[in-house]
């Protein structure tokens, strides 16, 4: 019995490790309850502008973006490292305010764009797509201000496909 439990634990650990090591953009299919979805891992760099995930989201699809690990900064010499939720508002107020993509969010917040639709994702957000387009991600820092940035974060993107694509 102990040997069987040890093998089960080893198999579970191996499966978890294999999932954690999916390369950026790798996909897996999964079922949560009665709903199936596709899951992707993607690495978002703080030193690049809009980065295409290569994932096409159709109108009516539900999708989520969830922070997994990593840190980034909008100024490696003056400000600390943060996750996908970005800086707190007190720190944000000390950063030059001419470089945000979304002024309603703090610097460092993970942003998503699909078509013309811009959304602050932070460490987790789930949405229903009102339009279609390729999902793109970036740090909340304008292209002309990326030179002093550093770091990257890894996210999991899940897509639940709509049955109607109208």
Order of alpha helices (4+ residues) and beta strands (2+ residues): alpha-beta-beta-beta-beta-alpha-beta-beta-beta-beta-beta
